[in-house]
Amino acid sequence: MEASDTAGGVSSGSRGRDAIRTSIVPEPDQRNLRKAVLIMLLGIALFSILNGVVKDQAARFPVNQIVFFRNAFALPPLIVVLVMTGSLHRLRTRRLHRHLTHALTMTAMLMLSFIGFRLIPLAEATAISFVRPLVVILLAAPLLGEKVSLLSWIAVLAGFAGVLVVVQPGGTGLAQGGALFSLAAACIGGLNMLQLRALSMTDHTAGVAVWFLALSSLLLLPTLFFSWETPSVADLAGLIAMGLASGLCQYLIMRPLAYAGAAALAPVQYTSLLWSIAIGWLWFGDAPTLEVLLGSAMVVGATMLVLRGGRPA
């Protein structure tokens, strides 16, 4: 049978599903950096706004309750995308134990991050979170046996110096504690990045995301009985909406990888710092200090140095 005959035998419904699949999850060879950057910018902007929502909610609800709603209600949008694209097979895995470990560390990172959001300005918390790639450099040698270049070590030292400028050791009170929570979250986040790297070698990115959200929700469910704060109808709607929006944002962050590599898109992530400064200033009245701006520039510069030429060998 000729190829044209075979194509002619395909039903219109099948062609429709293929069109949806291609439009939602493009094939990896359909590279378009400009499109990838625009989608990533939108995803980061929405995620930054959601961080403002989390900061607002953290003043009224326990962080485990916020993380539960965020993860549990982020699942439906991702599942809908997988169903529409005929991609449910991407959930198959033989490494459930690794997904569980990934869910544990990711959940811990989110909880620590959200505590940091509650205690310090968003700009400071976001700047501190950028040390995660630098933590990966520190862990790559002992855990993966990778060689770390001198340039990478210089970048790590410069990055952590920037964090010290932001944190200002010797401070007291809630702000100092919040900075420590954010720094702990960043360190766990570095370990999480290594776990994600290992999982992505065998499992699809969408599958990793769904397994994390599902397992994290199950892990957090029992903890709600010990710290539950009953929300009003409006607050409950807000918590659910935050979760659904998180699922959409998760998709917007994943989709650009179909058009461009992670390294090419990495610099776009730093726009979240601009959003966090603006949201913190306009929403919460947290004007950025000179120390925060200087330290943020040092951290961003150090991480860019790693991404451009100082990766582990």
N, C-alpha and C positions, 0 to 999 in steps of 0.2 A: 504493500500500500504506500502511496506517495505521501510525503510529509504534508502536502496541501490537503489531501483527503482526510488525513488524521485530524488536522486542525479544523476542517469543516465539520467533523463529527462532534466537536466539543459543544456542549449546550451553552445557550446564552447565559444561563444561571451560573455555570462554571466560569465563563469569561467575566461575569460580573463580580464573582468572588475574587478572581485573580486581580481585577482592577482595584478592588477595595484593598486587597492584601498589599499590592504594590504602592498604593497611595498612603497607606498607614505605616507600613514597615517596608521601606524601599530595599531593594537588593543592594548588597554592600558595594557593588561596582558602580552604582549610580552616584558618583561623587559630585558634590556641589558644595564647596566650602562656604560660599555666601549664604546659601539656604541653611546649612548646618549652623552657622553663626547666628543667624536671625532666630532660628528655633531655640537655640541654646540661650540667647539673650532673653527671649520671652519666658522660658522656663525658670531662669535665674531670677528674673524680676518678680514672677509670681511666687517663687519659693521665698524670696526676701520679704514680700508682703506677708506671707504665711508666718514667717518668723516673728513679725510684728504682732500678728494675731496670737501666736504662742506666748509671747512676752506678756500680752494683755491677759490671756487666760491663766498664766502661771501665778498671777496675783490672787486667783480665786479657786483654783483647782490643783490637786496634787499632780506632780509631773507624771507619775505612772498612769493616771487617768487620762491625761492629755495625750501621752504617747500611745495608749491603747486606742483611743478614738482615731488618732492620726493614722495608725497602721491598719486597724480593722476595716475602716471605711475607705481606705485607699485601695483595698483589694478589688472591689467591684469594677471600678473603671478599667483596671488592668486586665481583669478577666474578660470584660466585654471586648476589649481590643484583641485579645488572643482568640476569642471565639469568632469575631468578625473576620479575622485574617486566617482562620483555620490553623492556628499555631499552638493549640493546646498541647501538642506533642512536645513542645519546648519545656514543659514542666517535668518531663521524665528525668530522673536522676538515680544514680547509684551511690550518691555521696550524701545521704540524708544526715549522717552524723556531722559532716562538715557544714552543712546548711544550718544545723542546730547551733554549732559553735559560732558561726557567723551571725546568727540571729541574737545570740547571747551578747556578743561584744557590741554589735550594732545597737541593740536596745540600751545597753549600758551607756554607750556614747551619746545617744539621744537624750537619755534622762539627765546625764551630767550637763549636756549642752543646754537643755531647757532650764535647769537650775541656774546656770550661768546667765541665761537671758533674763531671768527674774531679778538677779542681783546687780548686774552691771549693764551699761549701755550696749545696744546691739552692735555698734561700731567696734567696741573693744572685744566683745565676744567673737565677732566675725574675724577680726584681725588675728586673734589668738588661734582660731580654727585653721588658719592657713599654714600652721607649722606641721600639719599632718604629713605632707610629702617629705618634709625634713625628718620626721620621725621614721618614715619608711627607710630613708638612707641610713639612719642609725641602726635599724633592725635588720637591714638587708645582709650585712656582713655576718652577724652571729647566727641568724635564723636560716638564711638562704645560701650562705657561703659566697656571696657576691663580693667582688672587689670594689671598693669605694675609692674614687679618685680624690686627690688632694683638693681639687676645686670643689668637690661635693662637701668635704669636711669644712672648708672655708665658708661655703654657703650655709651649712648647718649652724656654725658658730655665729655667723652674721644674722641668721634668722632668729635664733634664740636671743641674741642681743636685742633685736627689735622687739621681741616679746617682753623682755625685761623693761624696755622703755615704755611699753604700753601698760604693763602690770604695775610698774613702780614698786619694787619690793620694799618692805618696811611700812607699807600702808596698813591701815587698820580698818576694822568694821566689815560691813557686808560686801563692800566693793572688792576688798582684797580677797575675801572668801569666794566671791563670784568669779574672779580671775583664776583662782586655783581650780575651781570646778571646770571652767572652760579649758584650762590647760590640760587637766586630766582627761577631758573628753577628746581633745586633740591627740593626746598620746594613744588612747585606746583606738581612736580613728585611724592612726597610722598602722596599728596592728590589723585593724579591719581591712585596710587597703591591701595588705599582703594576703589576707584570707580571700578577698575578692579576686585578686590576681590568680590565685591557685584554682578557685572555683570556675573562673571564666575559661580556663583551659579545657574543661570538659563539659560545662553546662552553659546554656544560652543565658545572656544577660537578663532577658525577660523572666526566665525561669528562676534565676537567682533572686530577683526582686520579689516575685510572688512568694517564693518559699520563705524569704525573710519576713515579709509582712504577715504571712499566715502563722509562722512559728512564733514570732514576737508577740502577736496578739494572744496566742494560746498561753505563752509564758506569763504574760501580764494579767490575764483574766483572774487568776486566784488572788492576786494582790489587791484587786479592787475591793474585796470584802473587808480589808483592813484600813482602807483610807478613802472610801467613797464619799464624795461630796455631791449631794443631789442637786443637779442643775435645774434652773428654771426652764420653761419651754423654749424661751429665746436662746438661752445658753446651750441647751441640748441641740437645738438646730444649728447653732454656731459650731459646736464640736463636730457634729456630723458633716457639716459643710466643709470644715477644715480638712477632715479625712478624705472626702471625695476630691477636693481640690488638690490634696497631696498626691493622690493617685494620678490625676491629670498632669501635675508637675513632674512626677516621676517619669511619665511617658515622654514629656517634652525634653527631659534631660537625656533620656536613652536614645530617642529617635535620631538626633544629629550624628550619632556614631555610625549610622548607616551611610552617611554622606562624607564624613571626614574622620581622620584618626583622632584618638584621644589627645595626643601630644599637640596637634594643631589647634584643638579646641580649649586646651587647658588655660591659656591666658584669658579667655572670655570669663572664666569663673571669678576673676578678680572684680568684675563689675558688681558683684554682690556686696563688696565693701562700700561702693558708692551708694548703693541702695540702702544699706544698713545705716550709713551716716544720715542720709536724707530722711528715712523713716524714723530713726531715733530722734532726730532733731524736730521734725514736724509733728510726730505723733506723741512722743514722750518728753519732749523738751530737753533732750540730751545733746547739747551743742558739743561737737568734737573739740577736744583740747589739742594743743600743739604737740603734746607728747603722743597722743593717739595717732595723729596724722604722721608724725615722724616715724614712730615705731611700725605703723602699718606699711609705710613705704619701704622700710628695711626688710620686713618679712616678705612682702610681695617681691622685692628685688632679689632676695636670696632664693626664693622658690623658683622664680623665673630663671635664675642662673642654673639651678638644678635641671629644670625642664629643657633648657636649651643646649646644655653641653656637659652637665655634671652628673648624669645618671650613673648608677652602678654599672660597672663594666660587665 
